[in-house]
């Protein structure tokens, strides 16, 4: 399948790397959330065990993964021994190589089987696509806009939009240089439903509950600390839908809800206290999937369904991008329920 990566979203938010890419939040003794600062965007986590460190997700850029390694070293001199890839998306795995570079070949990369297959089949080709097409084209567009003093809609650049464009351009250029060096490191240890690391100080449970945000998302669950790291199954908005299986995602969310936890480290956005945001997402997804099912049963077209389905009562739960995310969710659910997504 063609690889169309979500560059606009990631690049708009990508700024030139600061020395400190993350807010490091200690969520429990030995458990840290790495919340991406504006521009870094995606989160990670690290867990300091008696003998080694476990890292969850590695961000878009190896340089950001190296920034996180520097943060880990401020907390402990123990080596990173395990990296969990929650799913295949580039903003969660492109930094993988930084860990084997820093800590050597003993690092194990853990993922669900489908995630390894999708890193091979989608993430690796997407590096080439970004390198040869998406990023150079985005650079050209910005250079043209700056040269002409107008944005893509023909509006004159203001001092503010010019400064933003210049900052984006610098970021894209440094990203292009990093892309040339990326060698995607694959998961070395894959599993189907679950994998548990039994450590002297805690157990670390990694669960696959079925298809959701992608066909290979896992959560990392710490029963002793009552913490869950969710990847993009849960974010602070409606998660990205392009590779999702929305109707199946609901039962994944319900399985997450059944676990006993009080704090969530989501794939994007701040640490969540309690299950409130998960419950909002479950309520929205149930209503959305039911509405799409109903529209299909009534013989509507997708265009008619998009006009008639009204989920605005959920808008306040998901931030300013709700309208676009909601349409993307309806479209993806329509495709899933019409059998247009391969299993
Ligand atoms: Zn994702």
py3Dmol code that shows the C-alpha trace and the ligand (Angstrom):
import py3Dmol

protein = """\
ATOM      1  CA  UNK A   1       0.000   0.000   0.000  1.00  0.00           C
ATOM      2  CA  UNK A   2       1.185   3.533  -0.598  1.00  0.00           C
ATOM      3  CA  UNK A   3       2.733   5.204   2.368  1.00  0.00           C
ATOM      4  CA  UNK A   4       1.361   8.637   3.031  1.00  0.00           C
ATOM      5  CA  UNK A   5       2.820   9.884   6.238  1.00  0.00           C
ATOM      6  CA  UNK A   6       1.211  12.622   8.280  1.00  0.00           C
ATOM      7  CA  UNK A   7       3.986  15.083   7.791  1.00  0.00           C
ATOM      8  CA  UNK A   8       1.977  18.299   7.830  1.00  0.00           C
ATOM      9  CA  UNK A   9       0.763  17.686  11.341  1.00  0.00           C
ATOM     10  CA  UNK A  10       4.143  16.684  12.668  1.00  0.00           C
ATOM     11  CA  UNK A  11       6.114  19.318  10.855  1.00  0.00           C
ATOM     12  CA  UNK A  12       3.852  22.188  11.711  1.00  0.00           C
ATOM     13  CA  UNK A  13       4.482  21.416  15.306  1.00  0.00           C
ATOM     14  CA  UNK A  14       8.162  20.634  14.836  1.00  0.00           C
ATOM     15  CA  UNK A  15      10.493  23.387  15.918  1.00  0.00           C
ATOM     16  CA  UNK A  16      14.219  23.514  16.045  1.00  0.00           C
ATOM     17  CA  UNK A  17      15.340  21.211  18.786  1.00  0.00           C
ATOM     18  CA  UNK A  18      15.925  22.778  22.128  1.00  0.00           C
ATOM     19  CA  UNK A  19      18.398  21.146  24.472  1.00  0.00           C
ATOM     20  CA  UNK A  20      15.505  19.959  26.559  1.00  0.00           C
ATOM     21  CA  UNK A  21      12.787  18.256  24.532  1.00  0.00           C
ATOM     22  CA  UNK A  22      10.680  16.887  27.366  1.00  0.00           C
ATOM     23  CA  UNK A  23       9.049  17.735  30.616  1.00  0.00           C
ATOM     24  CA  UNK A  24      10.111  14.866  32.864  1.00  0.00           C
ATOM     25  CA  UNK A  25       7.426  14.085  35.409  1.00  0.00           C
ATOM     26  CA  UNK A  26       7.991  11.611  38.209  1.00  0.00           C
ATOM     27  CA  UNK A  27       4.631   9.823  38.399  1.00  0.00           C
ATOM     28  CA  UNK A  28       5.693   7.254  41.007  1.00  0.00           C
ATOM     29  CA  UNK A  29       8.869   6.055  42.644  1.00  0.00           C
ATOM     30  CA  UNK A  30      11.063   4.974  39.707  1.00  0.00           C
ATOM     31  CA  UNK A  31       8.442   5.767  37.058  1.00  0.00           C
ATOM     32  CA  UNK A  32       8.768   8.842  34.841  1.00  0.00           C
ATOM     33  CA  UNK A  33       6.642  10.355  32.085  1.00  0.00           C
ATOM     34  CA  UNK A  34       8.511  12.186  29.326  1.00  0.00           C
ATOM     35  CA  UNK A  35       5.964  14.664  28.024  1.00  0.00           C
ATOM     36  CA  UNK A  36       7.002  16.106  24.653  1.00  0.00           C
ATOM     37  CA  UNK A  37       7.372  19.865  24.744  1.00  0.00           C
ATOM     38  CA  UNK A  38       5.616  21.882  22.023  1.00  0.00           C
ATOM     39  CA  UNK A  39       7.363  20.857  18.821  1.00  0.00           C
ATOM     40  CA  UNK A  40       8.375  17.434  20.098  1.00  0.00           C
ATOM     41  CA  UNK A  41       4.779  16.453  20.412  1.00  0.00           C
ATOM     42  CA  UNK A  42       4.866  12.734  21.273  1.00  0.00           C
ATOM     43  CA  UNK A  43       5.443  11.324  24.744  1.00  0.00           C
ATOM     44  CA  UNK A  44       7.521   8.553  26.192  1.00  0.00           C
ATOM     45  CA  UNK A  45       8.090   7.057  29.613  1.00  0.00           C
ATOM     46  CA  UNK A  46      10.883   5.358  31.485  1.00  0.00           C
ATOM     47  CA  UNK A  47      10.897   2.947  34.389  1.00  0.00           C
ATOM     48  CA  UNK A  48      13.975   2.538  36.565  1.00  0.00           C
ATOM     49  CA  UNK A  49      14.290  -1.020  37.895  1.00  0.00           C
ATOM     50  CA  UNK A  50      16.873  -2.449  40.259  1.00  0.00           C
ATOM     51  CA  UNK A  51      19.249  -3.439  37.460  1.00  0.00           C
ATOM     52  CA  UNK A  52      18.106  -1.631  34.325  1.00  0.00           C
ATOM     53  CA  UNK A  53      15.785   0.878  32.708  1.00  0.00           C
ATOM     54  CA  UNK A  54      12.730   0.218  30.510  1.00  0.00           C
ATOM     55  CA  UNK A  55      11.781   2.921  27.989  1.00  0.00           C
ATOM     56  CA  UNK A  56       8.389   3.306  26.305  1.00  0.00           C
ATOM     57  CA  UNK A  57       8.457   4.864  22.791  1.00  0.00           C
ATOM     58  CA  UNK A  58      11.261   6.749  21.050  1.00  0.00           C
ATOM     59  CA  UNK A  59       9.802   9.808  19.257  1.00  0.00           C
ATOM     60  CA  UNK A  60      10.171  11.130  15.709  1.00  0.00           C
ATOM     61  CA  UNK A  61      13.832  12.066  15.799  1.00  0.00           C
ATOM     62  CA  UNK A  62      16.836  10.094  17.097  1.00  0.00           C
ATOM     63  CA  UNK A  63      18.124  13.428  18.485  1.00  0.00           C
ATOM     64  CA  UNK A  64      15.027  13.649  20.682  1.00  0.00           C
ATOM     65  CA  UNK A  65      15.608  10.080  21.861  1.00  0.00           C
ATOM     66  CA  UNK A  66      19.166  11.147  22.719  1.00  0.00           C
ATOM     67  CA  UNK A  67      17.704  14.082  24.669  1.00  0.00           C
ATOM     68  CA  UNK A  68      15.633  11.595  26.654  1.00  0.00           C
ATOM     69  CA  UNK A  69      18.686   9.416  27.260  1.00  0.00           C
ATOM     70  CA  UNK A  70      20.381  12.511  28.728  1.00  0.00           C
ATOM     71  CA  UNK A  71      17.376  12.982  31.019  1.00  0.00           C
ATOM     72  CA  UNK A  72      17.467   9.322  32.070  1.00  0.00           C
ATOM     73  CA  UNK A  73      21.153   9.705  32.924  1.00  0.00           C
ATOM     74  CA  UNK A  74      20.306  12.575  35.259  1.00  0.00           C
ATOM     75  CA  UNK A  75      18.120  10.135  37.211  1.00  0.00           C
ATOM     76  CA  UNK A  76      20.133   6.903  37.103  1.00  0.00           C
ATOM     77  CA  UNK A  77      23.353   5.391  35.777  1.00  0.00           C
ATOM     78  CA  UNK A  78      21.631   2.059  35.083  1.00  0.00           C
ATOM     79  CA  UNK A  79      21.542   1.042  31.428  1.00  0.00           C
ATOM     80  CA  UNK A  80      18.435   0.984  29.242  1.00  0.00           C
ATOM     81  CA  UNK A  81      17.858  -2.687  28.547  1.00  0.00           C
ATOM     82  CA  UNK A  82      14.316  -2.685  27.080  1.00  0.00           C
ATOM     83  CA  UNK A  83      12.502  -0.378  24.687  1.00  0.00           C
ATOM     84  CA  UNK A  84       8.764  -0.880  24.136  1.00  0.00           C
ATOM     85  CA  UNK A  85       7.392   0.273  20.775  1.00  0.00           C
ATOM     86  CA  UNK A  86       3.694   0.867  21.477  1.00  0.00           C
ATOM     87  CA  UNK A  87       2.879   0.971  17.725  1.00  0.00           C
ATOM     88  CA  UNK A  88       4.554   1.561  14.360  1.00  0.00           C
ATOM     89  CA  UNK A  89       3.920   5.288  13.813  1.00  0.00           C
ATOM     90  CA  UNK A  90       7.091   7.249  12.991  1.00  0.00           C
ATOM     91  CA  UNK A  91       6.662   9.651  15.906  1.00  0.00           C
ATOM     92  CA  UNK A  92       6.909   6.671  18.271  1.00  0.00           C
ATOM     93  CA  UNK A  93       9.705   4.547  16.752  1.00  0.00           C
ATOM     94  CA  UNK A  94      12.061   6.596  14.575  1.00  0.00           C
ATOM     95  CA  UNK A  95      14.332   7.232  17.570  1.00  0.00           C
ATOM     96  CA  UNK A  96      14.834   3.492  18.276  1.00  0.00           C
ATOM     97  CA  UNK A  97      18.420   3.461  17.039  1.00  0.00           C
ATOM     98  CA  UNK A  98      19.554   5.903  19.735  1.00  0.00           C
ATOM     99  CA  UNK A  99      19.267   3.219  22.414  1.00  0.00           C
ATOM    100  CA  UNK A 100      21.352   0.557  20.727  1.00  0.00           C
ATOM    101  CA  UNK A 101      23.896   3.291  19.922  1.00  0.00           C
ATOM    102  CA  UNK A 102      24.063   4.394  23.555  1.00  0.00           C
ATOM    103  CA  UNK A 103      23.699   1.052  25.359  1.00  0.00           C
ATOM    104  CA  UNK A 104      24.904  -1.589  22.888  1.00  0.00           C
ATOM    105  CA  UNK A 105      23.444  -4.764  21.428  1.00  0.00           C
ATOM    106  CA  UNK A 106      21.919  -5.998  24.697  1.00  0.00           C
ATOM    107  CA  UNK A 107      18.941  -3.659  24.236  1.00  0.00           C
ATOM    108  CA  UNK A 108      15.764  -5.597  23.433  1.00  0.00           C
ATOM    109  CA  UNK A 109      12.992  -3.859  21.476  1.00  0.00           C
ATOM    110  CA  UNK A 110       9.572  -5.227  22.433  1.00  0.00           C
ATOM    111  CA  UNK A 111       6.448  -4.998  20.279  1.00  0.00           C
ATOM    112  CA  UNK A 112       3.348  -6.852  19.201  1.00  0.00           C
ATOM    113  CA  UNK A 113       3.884  -8.969  16.035  1.00  0.00           C
ATOM    114  CA  UNK A 114       1.772  -6.648  13.851  1.00  0.00           C
ATOM    115  CA  UNK A 115       3.837  -3.636  14.888  1.00  0.00           C
ATOM    116  CA  UNK A 116       7.049  -5.271  13.716  1.00  0.00           C
ATOM    117  CA  UNK A 117       5.366  -6.174  10.412  1.00  0.00           C
ATOM    118  CA  UNK A 118       4.116  -2.594  10.028  1.00  0.00           C
ATOM    119  CA  UNK A 119       7.496  -1.060  10.848  1.00  0.00           C
ATOM    120  CA  UNK A 120       8.911  -3.204   8.030  1.00  0.00           C
ATOM    121  CA  UNK A 121       6.032  -2.601   5.627  1.00  0.00           C
ATOM    122  CA  UNK A 122       5.121   1.014   6.398  1.00  0.00           C
ATOM    123  CA  UNK A 123       7.509   2.883   8.701  1.00  0.00           C
ATOM    124  CA  UNK A 124      10.691   2.017   6.799  1.00  0.00           C
ATOM    125  CA  UNK A 125       9.219   2.960   3.389  1.00  0.00           C
ATOM    126  CA  UNK A 126       7.862   6.152   4.966  1.00  0.00           C
ATOM    127  CA  UNK A 127      11.405   7.268   5.854  1.00  0.00           C
ATOM    128  CA  UNK A 128      12.297   7.155   2.154  1.00  0.00           C
ATOM    129  CA  UNK A 129       9.077   8.927   1.227  1.00  0.00           C
ATOM    130  CA  UNK A 130       9.712  11.698   3.753  1.00  0.00           C
ATOM    131  CA  UNK A 131      13.329  11.998   2.654  1.00  0.00           C
ATOM    132  CA  UNK A 132      12.804  12.100  -1.085  1.00  0.00           C
ATOM    133  CA  UNK A 133       9.405  13.761  -1.335  1.00  0.00           C
ATOM    134  CA  UNK A 134       7.446  15.034   1.648  1.00  0.00           C
ATOM    135  CA  UNK A 135      10.128  17.036   3.439  1.00  0.00           C
ATOM    136  CA  UNK A 136      11.857  18.507   0.337  1.00  0.00           C
ATOM    137  CA  UNK A 137       8.446  19.563  -1.008  1.00  0.00           C
ATOM    138  CA  UNK A 138       7.487  21.158   2.306  1.00  0.00           C
ATOM    139  CA  UNK A 139      10.830  23.008   2.327  1.00  0.00           C
ATOM    140  CA  UNK A 140      10.193  24.259  -1.214  1.00  0.00           C
ATOM    141  CA  UNK A 141       6.725  25.499  -0.295  1.00  0.00           C
ATOM    142  CA  UNK A 142       8.054  27.419   2.693  1.00  0.00           C
ATOM    143  CA  UNK A 143      10.971  28.891   0.739  1.00  0.00           C
ATOM    144  CA  UNK A 144       8.566  30.027  -1.964  1.00  0.00           C
ATOM    145  CA  UNK A 145       6.212  31.584   0.578  1.00  0.00           C
ATOM    146  CA  UNK A 146       9.082  33.422   2.267  1.00  0.00           C
ATOM    147  CA  UNK A 147      10.515  34.620  -1.060  1.00  0.00           C
ATOM    148  CA  UNK A 148       7.140  35.869  -2.261  1.00  0.00           C
ATOM    149  CA  UNK A 149       6.005  37.190   1.111  1.00  0.00           C
ATOM    150  CA  UNK A 150       2.692  35.328   0.784  1.00  0.00           C
ATOM    151  CA  UNK A 151       1.329  32.161   2.336  1.00  0.00           C
ATOM    152  CA  UNK A 152      -0.131  29.254   0.320  1.00  0.00           C
ATOM    153  CA  UNK A 153      -3.529  30.990   0.196  1.00  0.00           C
ATOM    154  CA  UNK A 154      -1.993  34.184  -1.173  1.00  0.00           C
ATOM    155  CA  UNK A 155      -2.303  36.151   2.060  1.00  0.00           C
ATOM    156  CA  UNK A 156       0.624  38.460   2.821  1.00  0.00           C
ATOM    157  CA  UNK A 157       2.912  37.183   5.575  1.00  0.00           C
ATOM    158  CA  UNK A 158       2.794  39.149   8.799  1.00  0.00           C
ATOM    159  CA  UNK A 159       5.838  39.533  11.023  1.00  0.00           C
ATOM    160  CA  UNK A 160       4.429  36.714  13.128  1.00  0.00           C
ATOM    161  CA  UNK A 161       3.647  34.282  10.291  1.00  0.00           C
ATOM    162  CA  UNK A 162       7.013  35.050   8.683  1.00  0.00           C
ATOM    163  CA  UNK A 163       8.788  34.190  11.918  1.00  0.00           C
ATOM    164  CA  UNK A 164       6.750  30.978  12.196  1.00  0.00           C
ATOM    165  CA  UNK A 165       7.598  30.012   8.618  1.00  0.00           C
ATOM    166  CA  UNK A 166      11.285  30.699   9.182  1.00  0.00           C
ATOM    167  CA  UNK A 167      11.270  28.566  12.305  1.00  0.00           C
ATOM    168  CA  UNK A 168       9.440  25.747  10.483  1.00  0.00           C
ATOM    169  CA  UNK A 169      11.919  25.955   7.633  1.00  0.00           C
ATOM    170  CA  UNK A 170      14.895  25.655   9.981  1.00  0.00           C
ATOM    171  CA  UNK A 171      13.204  22.710  11.674  1.00  0.00           C
ATOM    172  CA  UNK A 172      12.484  20.963   8.374  1.00  0.00           C
ATOM    173  CA  UNK A 173      16.041  21.388   7.223  1.00  0.00           C
ATOM    174  CA  UNK A 174      17.454  19.885  10.389  1.00  0.00           C
ATOM    175  CA  UNK A 175      14.861  17.076  10.185  1.00  0.00           C
ATOM    176  CA  UNK A 176      15.913  16.353   6.599  1.00  0.00           C
ATOM    177  CA  UNK A 177      19.519  15.966   7.774  1.00  0.00           C
ATOM    178  CA  UNK A 178      18.408  13.583  10.510  1.00  0.00           C
ATOM    179  CA  UNK A 179      16.300  11.540   8.107  1.00  0.00           C
ATOM    180  CA  UNK A 180      19.416  10.820   6.043  1.00  0.00           C
ATOM    181  CA  UNK A 181      20.941   9.137   9.098  1.00  0.00           C
ATOM    182  CA  UNK A 182      17.908   7.141  10.228  1.00  0.00           C
ATOM    183  CA  UNK A 183      18.312   3.379  10.268  1.00  0.00           C
ATOM    184  CA  UNK A 184      15.087   2.086  11.718  1.00  0.00           C
ATOM    185  CA  UNK A 185      15.862  -0.434  14.434  1.00  0.00           C
ATOM    186  CA  UNK A 186      13.323  -3.259  14.399  1.00  0.00           C
ATOM    187  CA  UNK A 187      11.674  -4.943  17.369  1.00  0.00           C
ATOM    188  CA  UNK A 188      13.841  -7.856  18.483  1.00  0.00           C
ATOM    189  CA  UNK A 189      11.246  -9.590  20.642  1.00  0.00           C
ATOM    190  CA  UNK A 190       7.615  -9.793  19.558  1.00  0.00           C
ATOM    191  CA  UNK A 191       4.545 -11.342  21.126  1.00  0.00           C
ATOM    192  CA  UNK A 192       0.845 -11.881  20.490  1.00  0.00           C
ATOM    193  CA  UNK A 193      -1.265 -11.030  23.557  1.00  0.00           C
ATOM    194  CA  UNK A 194       0.985 -10.207  26.483  1.00  0.00           C
ATOM    195  CA  UNK A 195       4.481 -10.133  27.832  1.00  0.00           C
ATOM    196  CA  UNK A 196       5.441  -9.616  31.460  1.00  0.00           C
ATOM    197  CA  UNK A 197       8.847  -8.523  32.714  1.00  0.00           C
ATOM    198  CA  UNK A 198       9.185  -9.934  36.229  1.00  0.00           C
ATOM    199  CA  UNK A 199      11.710  -7.704  37.967  1.00  0.00           C
ATOM    200  CA  UNK A 200      12.779  -7.720  41.613  1.00  0.00           C
ATOM    201  CA  UNK A 201      11.105  -4.402  42.318  1.00  0.00           C
ATOM    202  CA  UNK A 202       8.040  -4.603  40.100  1.00  0.00           C
ATOM    203  CA  UNK A 203       6.261  -6.466  37.321  1.00  0.00           C
ATOM    204  CA  UNK A 204       5.835  -4.668  34.013  1.00  0.00           C
ATOM    205  CA  UNK A 205       2.877  -5.946  32.007  1.00  0.00           C
ATOM    206  CA  UNK A 206       2.647  -5.292  28.285  1.00  0.00           C
ATOM    207  CA  UNK A 207      -0.785  -6.047  26.827  1.00  0.00           C
ATOM    208  CA  UNK A 208      -2.241  -6.260  23.352  1.00  0.00           C
ATOM    209  CA  UNK A 209      -6.034  -6.065  23.518  1.00  0.00           C
ATOM    210  CA  UNK A 210      -6.790  -6.151  19.776  1.00  0.00           C
ATOM    211  CA  UNK A 211      -6.944  -3.682  16.912  1.00  0.00           C
ATOM    212  CA  UNK A 212      -7.393  -0.049  17.836  1.00  0.00           C
ATOM    213  CA  UNK A 213      -5.392   3.034  16.855  1.00  0.00           C
ATOM    214  CA  UNK A 214      -3.401   0.645  14.620  1.00  0.00           C
ATOM    215  CA  UNK A 215      -3.472  -3.148  14.361  1.00  0.00           C
ATOM    216  CA  UNK A 216      -0.612  -3.545  16.858  1.00  0.00           C
ATOM    217  CA  UNK A 217      -0.996  -1.127  19.795  1.00  0.00           C
ATOM    218  CA  UNK A 218       0.130  -2.223  23.222  1.00  0.00           C
ATOM    219  CA  UNK A 219      -0.205  -0.655  26.653  1.00  0.00           C
ATOM    220  CA  UNK A 220       2.403  -0.857  29.417  1.00  0.00           C
ATOM    221  CA  UNK A 221       0.765  -1.475  32.768  1.00  0.00           C
ATOM    222  CA  UNK A 222       2.381  -1.252  36.201  1.00  0.00           C
ATOM    223  CA  UNK A 223       0.036  -2.930  38.693  1.00  0.00           C
ATOM    224  CA  UNK A 224       2.068  -1.990  41.767  1.00  0.00           C
ATOM    225  CA  UNK A 225       2.138   1.721  40.917  1.00  0.00           C
ATOM    226  CA  UNK A 226      -1.319   1.695  39.249  1.00  0.00           C
ATOM    227  CA  UNK A 227       0.027   3.410  36.142  1.00  0.00           C
ATOM    228  CA  UNK A 228      -0.653   2.778  32.461  1.00  0.00           C
ATOM    229  CA  UNK A 229       1.288   4.061  29.434  1.00  0.00           C
ATOM    230  CA  UNK A 230      -1.145   3.917  26.564  1.00  0.00           C
ATOM    231  CA  UNK A 231       0.616   4.900  23.332  1.00  0.00           C
ATOM    232  CA  UNK A 232      -1.938   6.546  21.058  1.00  0.00           C
ATOM    233  CA  UNK A 233      -4.851   4.365  22.165  1.00  0.00           C
ATOM    234  CA  UNK A 234      -5.486   7.292  24.506  1.00  0.00           C
ATOM    235  CA  UNK A 235      -4.390  10.911  24.006  1.00  0.00           C
ATOM    236  CA  UNK A 236      -5.696  14.261  25.189  1.00  0.00           C
ATOM    237  CA  UNK A 237      -7.935  14.597  22.107  1.00  0.00           C
ATOM    238  CA  UNK A 238      -9.487  12.194  19.625  1.00  0.00           C
ATOM    239  CA  UNK A 239      -6.499  10.068  18.607  1.00  0.00           C
ATOM    240  CA  UNK A 240      -5.281  10.017  14.997  1.00  0.00           C
ATOM    241  CA  UNK A 241      -7.579   7.812  12.909  1.00  0.00           C
ATOM    242  CA  UNK A 242      -5.835   7.092   9.603  1.00  0.00           C
ATOM    243  CA  UNK A 243      -4.705   3.547  10.523  1.00  0.00           C
ATOM    244  CA  UNK A 244      -7.433   2.830  13.066  1.00  0.00           C
ATOM    245  CA  UNK A 245     -10.078   0.127  13.468  1.00  0.00           C
ATOM    246  CA  UNK A 246     -12.633   2.267  15.329  1.00  0.00           C
ATOM    247  CA  UNK A 247     -15.332  -0.338  15.966  1.00  0.00           C
ATOM    248  CA  UNK A 248     -12.782  -2.786  17.396  1.00  0.00           C
ATOM    249  CA  UNK A 249     -11.005  -0.021  19.330  1.00  0.00           C
ATOM    250  CA  UNK A 250     -13.972   0.274  21.721  1.00  0.00           C
ATOM    251  CA  UNK A 251     -13.343  -3.132  23.273  1.00  0.00           C
ATOM    252  CA  UNK A 252      -9.623  -2.306  23.572  1.00  0.00           C
ATOM    253  CA  UNK A 253     -10.537   0.833  25.517  1.00  0.00           C
ATOM    254  CA  UNK A 254     -12.884  -1.196  27.706  1.00  0.00           C
ATOM    255  CA  UNK A 255     -10.104  -3.684  28.460  1.00  0.00           C
ATOM    256  CA  UNK A 256      -7.858  -0.767  29.443  1.00  0.00           C
ATOM    257  CA  UNK A 257     -10.615   0.548  31.679  1.00  0.00           C
ATOM    258  CA  UNK A 258     -10.875  -2.789  33.522  1.00  0.00           C
ATOM    259  CA  UNK A 259      -7.244  -2.578  34.666  1.00  0.00           C
ATOM    260  CA  UNK A 260      -6.662  -1.039  38.089  1.00  0.00           C
ATOM    261  CA  UNK A 261      -4.828   2.264  37.531  1.00  0.00           C
ATOM    262  CA  UNK A 262      -5.049   5.851  38.653  1.00  0.00           C
ATOM    263  CA  UNK A 263      -2.623   7.661  36.303  1.00  0.00           C
ATOM    264  CA  UNK A 264      -2.201   7.388  32.533  1.00  0.00           C
ATOM    265  CA  UNK A 265       0.775   8.466  30.442  1.00  0.00           C
ATOM    266  CA  UNK A 266      -0.871   9.040  27.041  1.00  0.00           C
ATOM    267  CA  UNK A 267       0.802   9.087  23.618  1.00  0.00           C
ATOM    268  CA  UNK A 268       0.250  12.835  23.307  1.00  0.00           C
ATOM    269  CA  UNK A 269      -0.713  15.439  25.906  1.00  0.00           C
ATOM    270  CA  UNK A 270      -0.141  15.629  29.635  1.00  0.00           C
ATOM    271  CA  UNK A 271      -0.295  12.926  32.310  1.00  0.00           C
ATOM    272  CA  UNK A 272      -3.927  12.063  33.073  1.00  0.00           C
ATOM    273  CA  UNK A 273      -5.197  11.615  36.619  1.00  0.00           C
ATOM    274  CA  UNK A 274      -7.956   9.021  36.782  1.00  0.00           C
ATOM    275  CA  UNK A 275      -9.995   7.423  34.020  1.00  0.00           C
ATOM    276  CA  UNK A 276     -12.074  10.477  33.064  1.00  0.00           C
ATOM    277  CA  UNK A 277     -10.531  11.072  29.631  1.00  0.00           C
ATOM    278  CA  UNK A 278     -10.681   7.353  28.807  1.00  0.00           C
ATOM    279  CA  UNK A 279     -14.357   7.318  29.737  1.00  0.00           C
ATOM    280  CA  UNK A 280     -15.010  10.337  27.518  1.00  0.00           C
ATOM    281  CA  UNK A 281     -13.264   8.593  24.625  1.00  0.00           C
ATOM    282  CA  UNK A 282     -15.261   5.388  25.142  1.00  0.00           C
ATOM    283  CA  UNK A 283     -18.527   7.378  25.216  1.00  0.00           C
ATOM    284  CA  UNK A 284     -17.607   9.250  22.036  1.00  0.00           C
ATOM    285  CA  UNK A 285     -16.426   6.153  20.160  1.00  0.00           C
ATOM    286  CA  UNK A 286     -19.581   4.217  21.060  1.00  0.00           C
ATOM    287  CA  UNK A 287     -21.856   7.022  19.861  1.00  0.00           C
ATOM    288  CA  UNK A 288     -19.782   7.621  16.735  1.00  0.00           C
ATOM    289  CA  UNK A 289     -19.614   3.963  15.686  1.00  0.00           C
ATOM    290  CA  UNK A 290     -23.338   3.478  16.402  1.00  0.00           C
ATOM    291  CA  UNK A 291     -24.200   6.534  14.297  1.00  0.00           C
ATOM    292  CA  UNK A 292     -22.127   5.292  11.368  1.00  0.00           C
ATOM    293  CA  UNK A 293     -23.671   1.807  11.622  1.00  0.00           C
ATOM    294  CA  UNK A 294     -27.126   3.383  11.610  1.00  0.00           C
ATOM    295  CA  UNK A 295     -26.329   5.527   8.573  1.00  0.00           C
ATOM    296  CA  UNK A 296     -25.059   2.494   6.646  1.00  0.00           C
ATOM    297  CA  UNK A 297     -28.170   0.508   7.616  1.00  0.00           C
ATOM    298  CA  UNK A 298     -30.349   3.339   6.289  1.00  0.00           C
ATOM    299  CA  UNK A 299     -28.559   3.219   2.941  1.00  0.00           C
ATOM    300  CA  UNK A 300     -27.052   6.697   3.276  1.00  0.00           C
ATOM    301  CA  UNK A 301     -24.002   7.828   1.340  1.00  0.00           C
ATOM    302  CA  UNK A 302     -20.911   8.773   3.289  1.00  0.00           C
ATOM    303  CA  UNK A 303     -21.387  12.437   2.365  1.00  0.00           C
ATOM    304  CA  UNK A 304     -24.964  12.411   3.641  1.00  0.00           C
ATOM    305  CA  UNK A 305     -23.861  10.622   6.795  1.00  0.00           C
ATOM    306  CA  UNK A 306     -21.162  13.224   7.482  1.00  0.00           C
ATOM    307  CA  UNK A 307     -23.772  15.965   7.167  1.00  0.00           C
ATOM    308  CA  UNK A 308     -26.411  14.295   9.302  1.00  0.00           C
ATOM    309  CA  UNK A 309     -24.408  12.686  12.128  1.00  0.00           C
ATOM    310  CA  UNK A 310     -24.346  15.119  15.029  1.00  0.00           C
ATOM    311  CA  UNK A 311     -21.818  14.323  17.751  1.00  0.00           C
ATOM    312  CA  UNK A 312     -21.367  17.917  18.888  1.00  0.00           C
ATOM    313  CA  UNK A 313     -22.331  17.022  22.448  1.00  0.00           C
ATOM    314  CA  UNK A 314     -18.852  15.438  22.724  1.00  0.00           C
ATOM    315  CA  UNK A 315     -17.002  18.465  21.326  1.00  0.00           C
ATOM    316  CA  UNK A 316     -16.169  19.943  24.714  1.00  0.00           C
ATOM    317  CA  UNK A 317     -14.333  16.769  25.756  1.00  0.00           C
ATOM    318  CA  UNK A 318     -11.671  16.810  23.037  1.00  0.00           C
ATOM    319  CA  UNK A 319     -10.250  20.266  22.435  1.00  0.00           C
ATOM    320  CA  UNK A 320     -10.246  22.563  19.406  1.00  0.00           C
ATOM    321  CA  UNK A 321      -9.499  19.914  16.760  1.00  0.00           C
ATOM    322  CA  UNK A 322     -12.752  18.084  17.429  1.00  0.00           C
ATOM    323  CA  UNK A 323     -14.515  18.991  14.137  1.00  0.00           C
ATOM    324  CA  UNK A 324     -11.729  17.676  11.871  1.00  0.00           C
ATOM    325  CA  UNK A 325     -10.964  14.669  14.086  1.00  0.00           C
ATOM    326  CA  UNK A 326     -14.642  13.773  14.227  1.00  0.00           C
ATOM    327  CA  UNK A 327     -14.937  13.772  10.423  1.00  0.00           C
ATOM    328  CA  UNK A 328     -11.782  11.653  10.148  1.00  0.00           C
ATOM    329  CA  UNK A 329     -13.244   9.206  12.673  1.00  0.00           C
ATOM    330  CA  UNK A 330     -16.543   8.938  10.777  1.00  0.00           C
ATOM    331  CA  UNK A 331     -14.720   8.360   7.477  1.00  0.00           C
ATOM    332  CA  UNK A 332     -12.441   5.698   8.918  1.00  0.00           C
ATOM    333  CA  UNK A 333     -15.326   3.920  10.661  1.00  0.00           C
ATOM    334  CA  UNK A 334     -17.286   3.973   7.432  1.00  0.00           C
ATOM    335  CA  UNK A 335     -14.378   2.308   5.651  1.00  0.00           C
ATOM    336  CA  UNK A 336     -13.962  -0.264   8.408  1.00  0.00           C
ATOM    337  CA  UNK A 337     -17.663  -1.186   8.549  1.00  0.00           C
ATOM    338  CA  UNK A 338     -17.884  -1.324   4.737  1.00  0.00           C
ATOM    339  CA  UNK A 339     -15.062  -3.871   4.643  1.00  0.00           C
ATOM    340  CA  UNK A 340     -12.666  -1.465   2.917  1.00  0.00           C
ATOM    341  CA  UNK A 341      -9.814  -1.952   5.381  1.00  0.00           C
ATOM    342  CA  UNK A 342      -7.799  -5.155   5.076  1.00  0.00           C
ATOM    343  CA  UNK A 343      -7.846  -7.266   8.219  1.00  0.00           C
TER     344      UNK A 343
END
"""
ligand_1 = """\
1
ZN
Zn 0.084 6.938 16.524
"""
view = py3Dmol.view(width=600, height=400)
view.addModel(protein, "pdb")
view.setStyle({"model": 0}, {"cartoon": {"style": "trace"}})
view.addModel(ligand_1, "xyz")
view.setStyle({"model": 1}, {"stick": {}})
view.zoomTo()
view.show()
